[in-house]
């Protein structure tokens, strides 16, 4: 009957195993700021991929 804090203890252990990094949206940004940041990162990623050439970066091959 003394297992009332088991969930809390498990969370602490999981957090310790993860290196102290708590999961979640703890970056201090509003949803709009987060959306803008993610859109910018996606644009940069697409630009880098477009500049990379016509290599098979997707890992899918059409050869038989």
TORKOLDO-995448 format. One line per field, with one value per residue (C-alpha): x, y, z; residue number from 1; residue in one letter. Coordinates in steps of 0.2 Angstrom, whole numbers, plus 5000, padded with zeros to 4 digits. Layout:
% TORKOLDO-995448
u	c(X;...)
v	c(Y;...)
w	c(Z;...)
nr	c(NUM;...)
rest	c(A;...)
***
This chain:
% TORKOLDO-995448
u	c(5000;5015;5017;5009;5024;5030;5025;5035;5050;5050;5049;5065;5074;5069;5075;5092;5094;5091;5105;5095;5086;5068;5057;5044;5042;5053;5062;5054;5046;5028;5019;5021;5040;5042;5032;5044;5059;5054;5049;5066;5075;5065;5068;5087;5086;5077;5089;5104;5096;5093;5111;5117;5114;5105;5112;5101;5100;5083;5091;5078;5085;5076;5088;5083)
v	c(5000;5012;5013;5030;5038;5024;5034;5049;5038;5030;5047;5052;5036;5038;5056;5051;5038;5050;5061;5074;5079;5081;5078;5090;5108;5116;5127;5143;5147;5150;5139;5152;5154;5135;5134;5148;5139;5122;5130;5138;5122;5113;5126;5124;5106;5106;5119;5108;5093;5102;5109;5091;5085;5070;5057;5043;5051;5042;5025;5018;5010;5007;4994;4976)
w	c(5000;5000;4981;4979;4972;4961;4945;4951;4955;4938;4929;4939;4935;4916;4916;4924;4911;4897;4903;4912;4897;4899;4884;4880;4872;4885;4872;4878;4861;4857;4844;4831;4834;4834;4817;4809;4816;4809;4792;4791;4795;4782;4768;4772;4771;4754;4748;4753;4745;4729;4728;4731;4714;4707;4718;4726;4743;4746;4747;4735;4719;4703;4697;4695)
nr	c(1;2;3;4;5;6;7;8;9;10;11;12;13;14;15;16;17;18;19;20;21;22;23;24;25;26;27;28;29;30;31;32;33;34;35;36;37;38;39;40;41;42;43;44;45;46;47;48;49;50;51;52;53;54;55;56;57;58;59;60;61;62;63;64)
rest	c(X;X;X;X;X;X;X;X;X;X;X;X;X;X;X;X;X;X;X;X;X;X;X;X;X;X;X;X;X;X;X;X;X;X;X;X;X;X;X;X;X;X;X;X;X;X;X;X;X;X;X;X;X;X;X;X;X;X;X;X;X;X;X;X)
***
